[in-house]
Amino acid sequence: MHAAAESANPELDLFRDTVRRYAENELAPQYAAWEEAEHIPREIWNQLGESGLLCVDMPEEYGGGGGDFAMSAVIVEELSRQGLTGLATGVTVHSDIVAPYVLHMGTEEQKQAWLPRLASGDAIGAIAMTEPGAGSDLQGMRSQAVADGDDWILSGAKTFITNGGQADLVIVAARTEPGGGARGTSLFLVDTSLDGFRRGRNLEKIGQHAGDTAELFFDDLRLSGNALLGSRNGGFGHLIDELPRERLALAIGAIGAAEGALAITIDYVNERKAFGQPIGSFQNTRFSLAEMQTDIQLNRAFMEKCLAKFEAGTMDVTDAAMVKYAATEMQCRVADGCLQLFGGYGYMREYPIARAFVDARVQRIYGGTSEIMKELIARSLVGK
């Protein structure tokens, strides 16, 4: 099942093997306890940093691994393959969203202040865009930052924030130009130790229980002028620039998770018997497995094409929307099909396939819903 994940790069394959063994031997045995506690212990982030699994493609001068995005892709894929989806999502936000924002838009002072801490796991990163009343609609954003001399006063609320419960650094999108629509938005680096920052409840999700997802509040929080990330009123453009990487990472995780779900299902149908024979010998089972494997491999081929384009700097918004839409929809189809082959046992929480099923569902929502992805794809075909 893992042969398709191998590359023509021996060093990358060796790295994949290292990450896979670490996830399987060190992380997976603890994961059920994290799911029950709805919390990943803080020391795990430090261990990931010490193992070189955070910010692996950030420059070495900022504490990163100095690798490329393909290495970062391996990490999210292998964590997802092991069914560690809540952790995979948190690491994706931390390493594939927050760190690149700081690297690409930050000042030298901002990079030096945050990137080494993100790479070591001493700081956990989050990004806060979604608001209670706006969802994916950035133009409906109400959080605002008002200039006060050289400082900014940030007020507002955010919800559904991955890593929000433990984050030390939150990239916050807020209005800085009244009446400016999405174009009047700026990004800020918010140190969560500042007065005026407040965490709400850890939200209770149907899946990915181990990953904390929180409400965040900013109560007239004073930020120094150097907390502005990128250009004033340029937040919307910065988000558009960085979203393709985020969506590609989500697609990669979706494929890893689907392959992991199919692998445990194959093991199950070869062992489980009905009517005196393994259920893997029934035509219905065999055809279902064949359909799912084909679905996965088609999506893997497209993902690898997009990965190559991303590394060449030619992957565009439409590519990212298509690969995210296709891979996450496929993940949900495969998780559902695999659960069905487990029969009643698939509905029992003690079986990993049950977690794979509920964990998959949010993939079609965050990072841009499937409906938003289809709209972006359609715009490339027939305009607005």
C-alpha positions as CSV (number, residue, x, y, z in Angstrom):
1,M,0.0,0.0,0.0
2,H,2.9,2.3,0.6
3,A,4.8,1.8,-2.7
4,A,2.9,4.5,-4.4
5,A,4.2,7.0,-1.9
6,E,7.8,6.3,-2.8
7,S,9.7,8.8,-5.0
8,A,12.6,8.8,-7.3
9,N,14.5,10.6,-4.6
10,P,16.3,8.1,-2.2
11,E,16.9,10.8,0.4
12,L,13.3,11.7,0.5
13,D,12.3,8.0,0.7
14,L,14.7,7.6,3.7
15,F,13.2,10.6,5.3
16,R,9.7,9.2,4.7
17,D,10.7,5.9,6.4
18,T,12.1,7.8,9.4
19,V,8.9,9.8,9.8
20,R,6.7,6.7,9.3
21,R,8.5,4.8,12.0
22,Y,8.4,7.7,14.4
23,A,4.7,8.2,13.8
24,E,3.9,4.5,14.1
25,N,6.1,3.7,17.1
26,E,6.2,7.0,19.1
27,L,3.0,8.8,18.4
28,A,0.3,6.3,17.5
29,P,0.5,4.4,20.8
30,Q,-0.3,7.6,22.7
31,Y,-3.0,9.0,20.3
32,A,-6.0,7.3,21.8
33,A,-5.3,9.0,25.2
34,W,-4.9,12.3,23.5
35,E,-8.3,11.8,21.7
36,E,-9.9,11.0,25.0
37,A,-8.3,14.0,26.7
38,E,-9.1,16.2,23.6
39,H,-5.6,17.6,24.0
40,I,-2.1,17.0,22.6
41,P,0.4,17.4,25.4
42,R,2.7,20.5,25.0
43,E,5.8,18.4,25.3
44,I,4.9,16.6,22.1
45,W,5.4,19.8,20.2
46,N,8.9,20.1,21.7
47,Q,9.6,16.5,20.7
48,L,8.5,17.1,17.2
49,G,10.8,20.1,17.1
50,E,13.7,18.1,18.5
51,S,13.1,15.4,15.9
52,G,13.2,18.0,13.1
53,L,9.6,17.5,12.1
54,L,8.5,21.2,12.5
55,C,9.1,23.9,9.9
56,V,11.3,21.4,8.0
57,D,11.5,23.6,4.9
58,M,12.3,26.8,6.7
59,P,15.8,28.2,6.2
60,E,18.4,26.9,8.7
61,E,19.4,30.4,9.6
62,Y,15.9,30.7,11.3
63,G,16.1,27.3,13.0
64,G,14.4,25.3,10.2
65,G,15.5,22.2,8.5
66,G,16.6,23.8,5.3
67,G,14.6,21.3,3.3
68,D,12.0,21.7,0.6
69,F,8.2,21.5,0.6
70,A,8.3,17.8,-0.5
71,M,9.7,17.0,3.0
72,S,7.0,18.9,4.7
73,A,4.5,17.1,2.5
74,V,5.9,13.7,3.8
75,I,5.3,14.7,7.4
76,V,1.6,15.6,7.0
77,E,1.1,12.6,4.7
78,E,2.6,10.1,7.2
79,L,0.9,11.5,10.2
80,S,-2.4,11.3,8.3
81,R,-1.7,7.7,7.1
82,Q,-1.4,6.6,10.8
83,G,-4.8,8.2,11.5
84,L,-3.2,10.9,13.7
85,T,-5.4,13.5,11.9
86,G,-5.9,16.0,14.7
87,L,-2.1,16.2,15.1
88,A,-1.6,16.3,11.3
89,T,-4.0,19.3,11.1
90,G,-2.2,21.1,13.9
91,V,1.2,20.6,12.4
92,T,-0.1,21.7,8.9
93,V,-1.3,25.0,10.4
94,H,1.9,25.5,12.3
95,S,4.5,24.5,9.7
96,D,2.7,25.0,6.4
97,I,0.6,28.1,7.1
98,V,1.9,30.2,10.0
99,A,5.7,29.7,9.4
100,P,5.5,30.5,5.7
101,Y,3.5,33.6,6.4
102,V,6.2,34.9,8.7
103,L,9.0,33.9,6.4
104,H,7.5,35.4,3.3
105,M,5.9,38.6,4.7
106,G,7.8,39.2,8.0
107,T,10.5,41.7,8.7
108,E,13.9,40.4,9.7
109,E,13.0,41.3,13.3
110,Q,9.7,39.3,13.1
111,K,11.5,36.3,11.5
112,Q,14.2,36.2,14.2
113,A,11.6,36.6,16.9
114,W,9.3,33.8,15.9
115,L,10.7,31.3,13.3
116,P,13.3,29.6,15.6
117,R,10.7,29.2,18.3
118,L,8.2,27.7,15.8
119,A,10.9,25.3,14.5
120,S,11.8,24.1,18.0
121,G,8.2,23.7,19.2
122,D,8.8,26.3,21.9
123,A,6.0,28.3,20.3
124,I,2.9,26.9,18.7
125,G,1.3,28.9,15.8
126,A,-2.3,29.5,14.8
127,I,-4.0,31.6,12.2
128,A,-7.3,33.4,12.9
129,M,-9.5,34.4,10.0
130,T,-12.9,32.9,10.7
131,E,-15.4,34.8,12.7
132,P,-18.7,33.7,14.4
133,G,-21.0,35.6,12.0
134,A,-18.9,35.6,8.8
135,G,-17.5,32.1,8.2
136,S,-15.6,32.1,4.9
137,D,-16.8,35.6,4.0
138,L,-13.8,37.9,4.6
139,Q,-15.9,40.9,3.6
140,G,-18.1,40.2,6.6
141,M,-15.2,40.4,9.0
142,R,-15.8,42.5,12.1
143,S,-12.5,42.3,14.0
144,Q,-10.7,45.6,13.6
145,A,-7.4,47.2,14.3
146,V,-7.4,50.9,14.9
147,A,-4.2,52.9,14.6
148,D,-3.2,54.7,17.8
149,G,0.0,56.6,17.2
150,D,2.6,54.0,16.3
151,D,0.5,51.2,17.9
152,W,-2.6,49.3,16.9
153,I,-5.7,48.5,19.1
154,L,-7.1,45.2,18.1
155,S,-10.7,44.2,19.0
156,G,-12.9,41.3,17.9
157,A,-13.5,37.6,18.1
158,K,-12.5,34.5,16.1
159,T,-13.8,31.0,16.1
160,F,-12.8,27.5,14.8
161,I,-9.1,28.3,15.4
162,T,-6.9,25.2,15.1
163,N,-4.2,25.2,17.7
164,G,-6.0,28.1,19.4
165,G,-6.1,26.5,22.8
166,Q,-2.3,26.4,23.1
167,A,-1.0,28.9,20.5
168,D,1.8,31.3,21.5
169,L,1.6,33.2,18.2
170,V,-1.6,33.9,16.3
171,I,-1.7,35.5,12.9
172,V,-4.9,37.6,13.1
173,A,-6.8,39.1,10.1
174,A,-8.6,42.4,11.0
175,R,-10.1,45.4,9.3
176,T,-7.8,48.4,9.1
177,E,-9.7,50.4,6.5
178,P,-13.4,50.9,7.3
179,G,-15.6,50.4,4.3
180,G,-12.6,48.9,2.4
181,G,-14.2,45.4,2.1
182,A,-11.8,42.5,2.0
183,R,-9.2,44.8,0.5
184,G,-9.2,46.9,3.8
185,T,-7.8,43.9,5.8
186,S,-4.4,43.6,7.4
187,L,-2.6,40.8,9.2
188,F,-1.0,41.0,12.7
189,L,1.3,38.9,14.7
190,V,-0.3,38.5,18.1
191,D,1.7,37.3,21.0
192,T,-0.8,35.5,23.2
193,S,0.9,36.6,26.4
194,L,-0.3,40.1,25.8
195,D,-3.0,41.7,28.0
196,G,-6.2,41.8,26.1
197,F,-5.9,38.3,24.6
198,R,-8.4,35.8,25.9
199,R,-9.1,32.2,25.0
200,G,-12.7,30.9,24.9
201,R,-13.8,27.4,25.2
202,N,-12.2,24.4,23.5
203,L,-14.8,23.6,20.9
204,E,-16.4,20.1,21.0
205,K,-16.0,18.6,17.5
206,I,-17.4,15.4,16.1
207,G,-13.9,14.4,15.0
208,Q,-10.3,15.2,15.3
209,H,-10.8,15.4,19.1
210,A,-7.1,15.4,19.9
211,G,-6.6,18.7,18.0
212,D,-7.6,21.7,20.0
213,T,-9.9,24.1,18.2
214,A,-10.8,27.2,20.2
215,E,-12.6,30.6,20.3
216,L,-10.2,33.6,20.6
217,F,-11.1,37.1,21.8
218,F,-9.2,40.4,21.5
219,D,-10.3,42.9,24.0
220,D,-8.7,46.3,23.0
221,L,-5.4,44.5,22.7
222,R,-2.6,47.0,22.2
223,L,0.0,45.9,19.6
224,S,3.2,47.7,18.7
225,G,3.6,48.9,15.2
226,N,6.0,46.1,14.3
227,A,3.2,43.6,14.9
228,L,1.8,44.4,11.4
229,L,2.6,41.4,9.1
230,G,3.2,42.5,5.5
231,S,1.6,45.6,4.1
232,R,-1.2,47.7,5.6
233,N,-4.5,46.8,4.0
234,G,-2.7,44.1,2.0
235,G,-4.0,41.2,4.1
236,F,-6.4,39.9,1.5
237,G,-3.7,39.7,-1.1
238,H,-1.3,38.0,1.4
239,L,-4.0,35.4,2.2
240,I,-4.5,34.7,-1.5
241,D,-0.8,34.3,-2.0
242,E,-0.5,31.7,0.7
243,L,-3.7,29.7,0.3
244,P,-2.4,27.4,-2.5
245,R,0.2,25.9,-0.2
246,E,-2.4,25.4,2.5
247,R,-4.8,23.7,0.1
248,L,-2.2,21.5,-1.4
249,A,-1.1,20.4,2.1
250,L,-4.7,19.5,2.9
251,A,-4.9,17.4,-0.3
252,I,-1.7,15.6,0.6
253,G,-3.1,14.8,4.1
254,A,-6.3,13.6,2.6
255,I,-4.5,11.1,0.3
256,G,-2.3,9.8,3.2
257,A,-5.4,9.4,5.4
258,A,-7.3,7.5,2.6
259,E,-4.4,5.2,2.0
260,G,-4.2,4.5,5.7
261,A,-7.9,3.8,6.0
262,L,-7.7,1.4,3.0
263,A,-4.7,-0.4,4.5
264,I,-6.4,-1.3,7.8
265,T,-9.6,-2.3,5.8
266,I,-7.6,-4.7,3.7
267,D,-6.2,-6.3,6.8
268,Y,-9.7,-6.5,8.3
269,V,-11.4,-8.1,5.3
270,N,-8.6,-10.7,5.0
271,E,-9.1,-11.8,8.7
272,R,-12.9,-11.3,9.2
273,K,-15.0,-14.3,8.2
274,A,-18.6,-14.5,7.2
275,F,-20.5,-17.6,5.9
276,G,-17.3,-19.6,6.5
277,Q,-14.9,-17.5,4.4
278,P,-13.0,-14.2,4.6
279,I,-15.1,-11.3,3.5
280,G,-12.3,-10.3,1.3
281,S,-13.2,-13.2,-1.0
282,F,-16.6,-11.8,-1.8
283,Q,-17.0,-10.0,-5.1
284,N,-18.7,-7.0,-3.5
285,T,-15.7,-6.5,-1.1
286,R,-13.1,-7.0,-3.9
287,F,-14.9,-4.5,-6.2
288,S,-15.2,-1.9,-3.4
289,L,-11.5,-2.2,-2.7
290,A,-10.7,-1.9,-6.3
291,E,-12.8,1.2,-6.7
292,M,-11.3,2.9,-3.7
293,Q,-7.7,2.1,-4.7
294,T,-8.3,3.5,-8.1
295,D,-9.9,6.6,-6.6
296,I,-6.9,7.1,-4.4
297,Q,-4.3,6.6,-7.1
298,L,-6.0,9.0,-9.5
299,N,-6.0,11.7,-6.8
300,R,-2.4,10.9,-5.9
301,A,-1.3,11.3,-9.6
302,F,-3.0,14.8,-9.7
303,M,-1.6,15.7,-6.3
304,E,1.9,14.8,-7.4
305,K,1.5,16.9,-10.6
306,C,0.4,19.9,-8.4
307,L,3.2,19.3,-6.0
308,A,5.7,19.5,-8.9
309,K,4.0,22.7,-10.1
310,F,4.1,24.2,-6.6
311,E,7.8,23.5,-6.3
312,A,8.4,25.0,-9.7
313,G,6.4,28.1,-8.7
314,T,3.7,27.5,-11.3
315,M,0.8,26.1,-9.3
316,D,-2.1,28.6,-9.4
317,V,-5.3,29.2,-7.4
318,T,-7.3,27.0,-9.7
319,D,-4.9,24.1,-9.4
320,A,-5.0,24.4,-5.6
321,A,-8.8,24.5,-5.6
322,M,-9.1,21.5,-7.8
323,V,-6.6,19.3,-5.9
324,K,-8.1,20.3,-2.5
325,Y,-11.7,19.7,-3.7
326,A,-10.9,16.4,-5.4
327,A,-8.7,14.9,-2.7
328,T,-10.9,15.7,0.3
329,E,-14.1,14.5,-1.4
330,M,-12.2,11.3,-2.3
331,Q,-11.0,10.9,1.4
332,C,-14.6,11.0,2.6
333,R,-15.8,8.5,-0.1
334,V,-13.0,6.1,0.9
335,A,-13.5,6.5,4.6
336,D,-17.3,5.8,4.1
337,G,-16.6,2.8,1.8
338,C,-14.0,1.3,4.3
339,L,-16.3,1.7,7.2
340,Q,-19.1,-0.1,5.3
341,L,-16.8,-3.1,4.9
342,F,-16.3,-3.3,8.6
343,G,-20.0,-3.7,9.1
344,G,-21.3,-3.0,12.5
345,Y,-17.8,-2.9,13.9
346,G,-17.0,0.1,11.8
347,Y,-19.5,2.0,13.9
348,M,-17.7,1.2,17.1
349,R,-15.3,3.9,18.3
350,E,-12.7,1.2,19.4
351,Y,-12.1,0.5,15.7
352,P,-9.7,3.1,14.0
353,I,-11.9,3.2,10.9
354,A,-14.6,5.0,12.9
355,R,-12.1,7.7,13.8
356,A,-11.0,7.9,10.1
357,F,-14.6,8.4,9.1
358,V,-15.4,11.3,11.5
359,D,-12.0,12.9,11.1
360,A,-12.4,13.1,7.4
361,R,-15.6,15.1,7.3
362,V,-14.1,18.5,8.2
363,Q,-11.6,18.3,5.3
364,R,-14.4,19.4,3.0
365,I,-15.0,22.5,5.1
366,Y,-11.8,24.1,6.4
367,G,-9.2,25.6,4.1
368,G,-12.2,26.6,1.9
369,T,-15.3,24.5,1.6
370,S,-15.9,22.2,-1.4
371,E,-18.5,24.7,-2.6
372,I,-16.0,27.6,-2.5
373,M,-13.5,25.4,-4.4
374,K,-16.0,24.7,-7.1
375,E,-16.7,28.4,-7.4
376,L,-13.0,29.2,-7.8
377,I,-12.7,26.5,-10.5
378,A,-15.7,27.8,-12.3
379,R,-14.4,31.3,-12.4
380,S,-11.3,30.1,-14.2
381,L,-13.7,28.6,-16.9
382,V,-16.5,31.1,-17.3
383,G,-15.4,34.1,-15.3
384,K,-17.4,35.7,-12.5
